[in-house]
Amino acid sequence: MKRFNLYPIESVDELAHPEISNSITLDSPALSVMTDFKFHEPLVAGGYDRASDIERSMVRSHVRMKLVVNDDQQFIGLISLDDLNAQEMLKRVAKGMSRNDLSAVDFMRHKNSLRALDYHELKQATVRDLVQTLKDNEHQHYLVVDRQEHKIRGVISASDLARKLHLDININSRSSFVSVYSALHPEPQLH
């Protein structure tokens, strides 16, 4: 086993910063706000994982969405923290389902009901184009697909977009693309 030396840091008083600016603007490439699954492992839940366990895991790790996969690790849908709220759980319990038997498939949005952005179209777009396209959307996440490779390439999150643009939005609340657009285009105050 390799042992490391530990050094005093009293003479160090500066922080290292990325050489390439991480400042995102509306004119930045749209891909700069995408979480790319070629570089970041997608967060997944099994279709038959208990809903209460998924909810607890998401809250603990500050995650608002997971991709749902079947036993063969194939994508079947997505589940968000909003899908797992107490009201939704109570609706199913009221129908006679046991809370312990509720799983991801009981709450997820099936892949057939989802719409996604195309990776190759995003390569040619700016953040401004993305915000304009999604301005009327209440969703918090959009998947990005590489239709040529038939793969989900990544995800764009409204809260990540708001944080990267340094918008004054409470990202702990349910940030949607509508709230991002509204923060960028505030309505004039009537006096």
C-alpha positions in Angstrom: 0.0 0.0 0.0 1.3 3.4 -0.9 1.6 5.9 1.9 1.4 9.6 1.3 3.2 12.4 3.1 1.1 15.2 4.6 2.4 18.7 4.2 1.6 22.0 6.1 -0.4 24.5 4.2 0.2 27.7 6.2 2.1 29.3 3.3 -0.7 28.5 0.8 -3.4 31.2 0.5 -4.7 31.1 -3.1 -7.2 28.8 -4.7 -6.8 27.1 -8.0 -9.5 27.9 -10.6 -10.3 26.3 -13.9 -8.2 27.7 -16.8 -11.3 27.6 -19.0 -14.1 29.8 -17.7 -17.1 28.0 -16.4 -19.3 31.1 -16.8 -22.4 30.2 -18.8 -24.3 32.8 -20.6 -27.3 32.7 -23.0 -24.8 32.7 -25.9 -23.0 29.6 -24.5 -23.4 26.3 -26.4 -26.5 24.5 -25.3 -24.4 21.4 -24.6 -22.6 23.3 -21.8 -25.7 22.9 -19.6 -26.2 19.2 -20.3 -25.2 16.5 -17.9 -23.5 14.1 -20.4 -23.8 10.5 -19.6 -20.5 9.8 -21.4 -18.8 11.6 -18.6 -21.2 11.3 -15.7 -22.9 8.0 -14.6 -26.6 8.3 -15.0 -28.6 8.0 -11.7 -30.9 5.0 -12.0 -33.5 3.1 -10.1 -34.8 -0.4 -10.8 -38.4 -0.6 -12.0 -39.3 -2.8 -9.0 -37.2 -0.9 -6.4 -39.5 0.2 -3.5 -40.8 3.7 -4.1 -40.2 4.7 -0.5 -36.5 3.6 -0.8 -36.1 5.6 -4.0 -37.7 8.7 -2.4 -35.4 8.4 0.7 -32.3 8.0 -1.5 -33.2 11.0 -3.7 -33.8 13.2 -0.7 -30.6 12.1 1.0 -28.5 12.7 -2.1 -30.3 15.9 -3.2 -31.4 14.4 -6.5 -34.7 15.2 -8.0 -34.9 12.7 -10.8 -33.7 9.2 -11.7 -33.9 7.1 -14.8 -35.8 3.8 -14.4 -34.4 0.7 -15.8 -35.6 -2.9 -16.1 -33.7 -6.0 -15.0 -31.7 -5.9 -18.2 -30.7 -2.3 -17.5 -32.8 -1.0 -20.4 -34.4 2.4 -20.0 -38.2 2.2 -19.3 -39.0 5.6 -17.8 -38.1 8.3 -15.4 -39.2 9.1 -11.9 -38.9 12.4 -10.1 -39.2 13.4 -6.5 -42.5 15.2 -7.4 -43.8 11.8 -8.7 -43.1 10.3 -5.3 -44.8 13.0 -3.1 -47.0 12.0 -0.2 -50.2 12.8 -2.0 -49.4 10.5 -4.9 -48.5 7.7 -2.4 -51.7 8.2 -0.5 -53.8 8.0 -3.7 -52.4 4.5 -4.4 -52.8 3.4 -0.8 -56.4 4.6 -0.9 -56.9 2.3 -3.9 -55.9 -0.7 -1.7 -52.2 -0.9 -2.6 -49.7 -1.5 0.3 -47.2 1.3 0.7 -44.5 -1.3 1.0 -45.4 -2.8 -2.3 -45.3 0.4 -4.3 -42.4 0.5 -6.7 -40.9 2.8 -9.3 -43.1 1.4 -12.1 -46.2 2.6 -10.1 -45.0 6.2 -10.2 -42.7 6.6 -13.2 -43.4 8.4 -16.4 -43.1 5.7 -19.0 -40.7 6.3 -21.9 -43.5 6.3 -24.4 -45.0 9.4 -22.8 -41.7 11.4 -22.7 -40.3 13.9 -25.2 -36.6 14.5 -25.5 -34.2 16.9 -27.1 -31.9 15.7 -29.9 -28.1 15.7 -29.1 -27.1 16.7 -32.6 -29.6 19.6 -32.7 -28.3 20.8 -29.3 -24.7 20.8 -30.7 -25.8 23.6 -33.1 -27.8 25.6 -30.5 -27.1 28.1 -27.8 -28.5 28.2 -24.2 -30.8 31.1 -25.5 -32.2 28.7 -28.1 -32.8 26.1 -25.4 -34.5 28.5 -23.0 -36.7 29.9 -25.8 -37.7 26.4 -26.9 -38.6 25.2 -23.4 -40.1 28.5 -22.1 -43.6 27.1 -21.7 -42.6 23.8 -20.1 -43.5 23.0 -16.5 -41.1 20.0 -16.6 -37.9 20.1 -14.5 -35.8 17.8 -16.7 -35.4 17.0 -20.4 -33.6 13.9 -21.6 -31.2 14.3 -24.5 -31.1 11.5 -27.0 -28.6 10.6 -29.6 -31.0 9.3 -32.2 -28.2 8.0 -34.4 -26.8 5.8 -31.6 -30.3 5.1 -30.1 -29.0 6.1 -26.7 -30.0 8.5 -24.0 -27.0 10.8 -24.0 -27.8 13.0 -21.1 -30.2 15.3 -19.3 -30.8 19.0 -18.9 -32.2 20.1 -15.6 -34.0 23.4 -15.1 -32.4 23.9 -11.6 -28.9 23.2 -13.0 -29.6 25.7 -15.8 -30.8 28.3 -13.3 -27.7 27.8 -11.1 -25.3 28.0 -14.1 -26.9 31.2 -15.3 -26.8 32.6 -11.7 -30.5 33.3 -11.8 -32.4 34.3 -8.7 -34.5 31.2 -8.4 -35.0 29.1 -5.3 -33.5 25.9 -6.7 -34.7 24.0 -3.6 -38.2 24.5 -4.9 -39.7 22.9 -8.0 -37.7 24.8 -10.7 -39.1 24.4 -14.1 -38.1 25.7 -17.5 -41.0 28.2 -17.2 -39.4 29.6 -14.0 -36.0 29.9 -15.8 -37.6 31.8 -18.7 -39.5 34.0 -16.3 -36.4 34.9 -14.4 -34.7 35.9 -17.6 -37.7 37.9 -18.9 -39.4 39.5 -15.9 -42.7 41.1 -16.6 -42.6 44.9 -16.0 -44.1 46.1 -12.7 -47.3 48.0 -13.0 -47.6 50.9 -10.5 
